[in-house]
Amino acid sequence: MIKHTRILLVFGFLVFANQFIYAQRFLQGIALFIGETSSRDRYINLYPQDPQHDPTFLHAYPPSHKSAELENFSVGFFAEMLKSYDWRWVTEIDFCNKGALEHELLNPYTNAQRFATNHYSNLQWNNYLKRWIDLGFKFRTYAMVGARLEFTVASATPAYTYISGRAAKLTVSPDVAIGAEFHLKGPWNLFVEEHYNPDVIPLYTNGKVTMWNRTWETRLGIIYRFKAGIGSVDLDCNAPRYHGR
């Protein structure tokens, strides 16, 4: 596990560094952020709950359900590129905590349950296409769509272990977001973002049992732009200049 984590960290750094070098002339800013995550797992079990043919309910366990929300945190950094008034490309490294609060069903006859928390710490390489949208505010607003490549570097799965403990460690999932950027001073800007990150490929599937995760991520960060005011004040305005006659 430690070896795989080191390899992924080195690979992620090399990819990010390579992109940084080749994209220097397109680089618009670099940023750091922290975030609050809210996530839950979802199980779907299509086996019939028939005690006559399955008295131990082995095929009907776990039951189809959505877990309760688990609140946690994320942290990361990114580079924003492309010299365009409307469009940007964002590539980032993000350490994101996900999971679920479970009321694990222990006995289907007595409805005995226990409280347990499943937790996944994921290292992610995320890429987004960012579109600035002018809504008439003094600050700038935007929307983002992209994908997350994530690897689970650590996990604790006491609830439904035989499924949650076998969840895929390397996954790709979509991400959509909205955000706003506020000019602070000179090249420094503050931004807030809200990300929606659902799994479309199950983390686990066996027969008629599948498992997914869904995560909301609220971010607060600061970005350094290589031209003072870019973002919330003078977003690379490429309108033609008047040179006189």
C-alpha positions in Angstrom: 0.0 0.0 0.0 2.8 2.5 1.0 4.7 1.6 -2.2 1.7 2.2 -4.4 1.0 5.5 -2.6 4.6 6.7 -3.2 4.4 5.7 -6.9 1.1 7.6 -7.3 2.5 10.7 -5.6 5.6 10.7 -7.7 3.6 10.1 -10.9 1.2 12.9 -10.0 4.0 15.3 -9.3 5.8 14.5 -12.5 2.6 14.9 -14.6 1.8 18.2 -12.8 5.4 19.5 -13.3 5.5 18.4 -16.9 2.2 20.3 -17.6 3.5 23.3 -15.7 6.7 23.5 -17.8 4.9 23.1 -21.2 2.1 25.4 -20.2 4.1 28.3 -18.8 3.2 30.6 -21.6 -0.4 29.7 -21.1 -0.3 29.8 -17.3 -2.8 32.2 -15.8 -2.6 31.4 -12.1 -1.7 28.9 -9.4 -3.9 28.3 -6.3 -4.2 26.6 -3.0 -7.5 25.6 -1.4 -9.1 23.8 1.5 -12.6 22.2 1.4 -15.4 20.6 3.4 -16.7 17.4 2.0 -20.1 15.8 2.5 -20.4 12.2 1.1 -22.5 9.1 1.3 -22.5 5.6 -0.1 -25.4 3.9 -2.0 -26.1 0.2 -2.2 -28.5 -1.5 -4.6 -29.4 -5.1 -4.0 -31.7 -6.7 -6.5 -31.9 -10.1 -4.9 -35.4 -11.1 -3.6 -35.9 -10.9 0.1 -37.6 -14.3 0.4 -37.0 -16.1 3.7 -38.5 -19.3 2.3 -35.7 -19.7 -0.2 -33.1 -17.8 1.6 -33.7 -18.1 5.4 -30.5 -16.4 6.4 -31.1 -13.5 4.0 -27.5 -13.9 2.6 -28.6 -12.7 -0.9 -30.7 -9.8 0.5 -27.8 -8.4 2.6 -27.0 -5.6 2.7 -30.4 -4.1 1.8 -30.7 -1.4 -0.8 -30.2 1.9 1.0 -28.5 5.3 1.0 -26.2 5.9 4.0 -26.2 9.1 6.1 -23.8 12.0 5.2 -20.2 12.0 6.4 -18.6 15.4 6.9 -14.9 15.6 6.3 -12.2 17.8 4.6 -10.1 18.2 1.4 -7.0 20.1 0.5 -5.2 20.7 -2.8 -3.6 23.0 -5.3 -4.1 23.7 -9.0 -2.9 25.5 -12.1 -5.2 27.5 -14.4 -4.2 27.7 -18.1 -5.1 28.9 -21.6 -5.1 32.5 -22.8 -8.8 32.9 -23.4 -11.3 35.5 -22.3 -14.0 32.9 -21.7 -12.4 29.5 -21.3 -9.7 28.0 -19.0 -8.2 24.6 -18.4 -7.7 23.7 -14.7 -5.4 20.8 -13.6 -5.0 20.0 -9.9 -3.9 17.6 -7.2 -6.5 17.1 -4.5 -6.4 15.1 -1.2 -10.1 14.3 -0.6 -11.7 12.4 2.2 -14.9 10.5 1.4 -17.1 8.0 3.2 -20.5 7.3 4.8 -22.2 7.0 8.2 -23.9 3.6 8.3 -26.7 2.1 10.4 -25.5 -1.4 9.6 -28.2 -4.0 9.7 -27.0 -7.0 11.8 -30.1 -9.1 12.0 -33.0 -8.9 9.4 -35.4 -10.7 11.8 -34.8 -8.5 14.9 -33.8 -5.4 12.9 -30.7 -5.1 15.1 -28.4 -2.4 13.9 -25.1 -0.7 14.8 -23.6 2.7 14.0 -20.4 2.6 12.0 -18.3 5.0 9.8 -16.7 4.0 6.5 -13.9 6.3 5.5 -11.8 6.6 2.3 -8.8 9.0 1.8 -8.3 9.6 -1.9 -5.4 11.2 -3.8 -6.9 12.7 -6.9 -5.7 14.2 -10.2 -8.5 16.4 -11.5 -8.9 18.2 -14.8 -11.7 20.7 -15.6 -12.8 22.9 -18.5 -13.7 26.3 -16.9 -16.1 28.8 -18.5 -16.3 32.4 -17.2 -19.9 33.6 -17.1 -20.8 37.2 -16.6 -23.8 37.6 -14.3 -23.4 41.4 -13.8 -21.7 41.2 -10.4 -18.6 43.0 -9.4 -16.9 39.6 -8.8 -16.5 37.0 -11.5 -18.5 33.8 -11.7 -17.8 30.6 -13.6 -18.9 27.0 -14.2 -16.6 23.9 -14.5 -17.0 20.4 -15.9 -14.4 17.7 -15.8 -13.2 14.3 -14.4 -11.4 13.0 -11.4 -8.8 10.2 -11.4 -8.6 9.1 -7.8 -6.7 6.5 -5.9 -7.6 5.3 -2.3 -4.5 5.6 -0.2 -6.1 4.6 3.1 -9.5 3.3 4.2 -11.4 2.1 7.2 -14.6 0.2 6.5 -16.1 -1.5 9.5 -19.7 -1.4 8.1 -20.5 -4.0 5.4 -16.8 -4.8 5.2 -17.1 -7.6 2.7 -18.4 -5.0 0.2 -17.0 -1.6 1.3 -13.6 -3.2 1.9 -13.5 -4.4 -1.7 -14.4 -1.1 -3.3 -12.3 -0.2 -6.3 -9.2 1.8 -5.3 -8.5 3.4 -8.7 -11.5 5.1 -10.2 -12.6 7.8 -12.7 -15.7 9.9 -11.9 -17.3 13.1 -13.3 -17.3 16.5 -11.6 -19.3 19.6 -12.2 -18.9 22.9 -10.2 -19.8 26.5 -9.9 -17.6 29.2 -8.4 -16.9 32.9 -7.8 -13.7 34.8 -7.7 -13.1 38.1 -5.7 -10.2 40.4 -6.2 -8.1 41.1 -3.1 -5.0 43.1 -4.0 -2.6 43.1 -6.9 -2.3 39.5 -8.3 -4.1 37.9 -5.4 -7.7 36.7 -5.6 -10.0 34.8 -3.3 -12.4 32.1 -4.7 -15.2 29.8 -3.5 -16.4 26.7 -5.3 -19.1 24.1 -5.0 -18.3 20.7 -6.6 -20.7 17.8 -7.3 -18.8 14.5 -7.7 -21.0 11.3 -8.2 -19.7 7.9 -9.2 -21.1 6.6 -12.5 -19.0 3.4 -12.5 -19.8 1.3 -9.4 -17.1 1.0 -6.7 -18.2 -2.5 -6.2 -20.4 -4.9 -8.2 -21.0 -8.7 -7.6 -24.0 -10.4 -9.0 -27.0 -8.1 -8.3 -25.3 -6.0 -5.6 -23.6 -2.7 -6.5 -22.2 0.2 -4.5 -21.5 3.9 -5.4 -20.4 7.0 -3.6 -21.6 10.6 -4.1 -19.6 13.6 -2.7 -20.3 17.4 -2.4 -17.1 19.5 -1.9 -17.2 23.1 -0.8 -13.9 24.9 -1.4 -12.3 28.2 -0.2 -9.0 29.2 -1.7 -6.6 31.8 -2.8 -5.1 32.2 -6.3 -2.0 34.1 -7.5 -2.4 35.4 -11.0 0.5 36.4 -13.1 -1.2 39.6 -14.2 -2.6 41.8 -11.5 -6.3 41.9 -11.5 -7.0 38.9 -13.8 -10.1 37.1 -12.7 -12.3 39.5 -10.9 -11.1 42.8 -12.3 -9.6 42.6 -15.8 -10.0 39.0 -17.0 -7.5 39.1 -19.9 -9.7 41.5 -21.8 -8.8 41.0 -25.5 -11.0 43.7 -26.9 -9.3 45.7 -29.6 -7.5 48.9 -28.5 -8.1 52.3 -30.1 -4.8 53.7 -31.5 -6.1 56.8 -33.0 -5.8 58.0 -36.6 
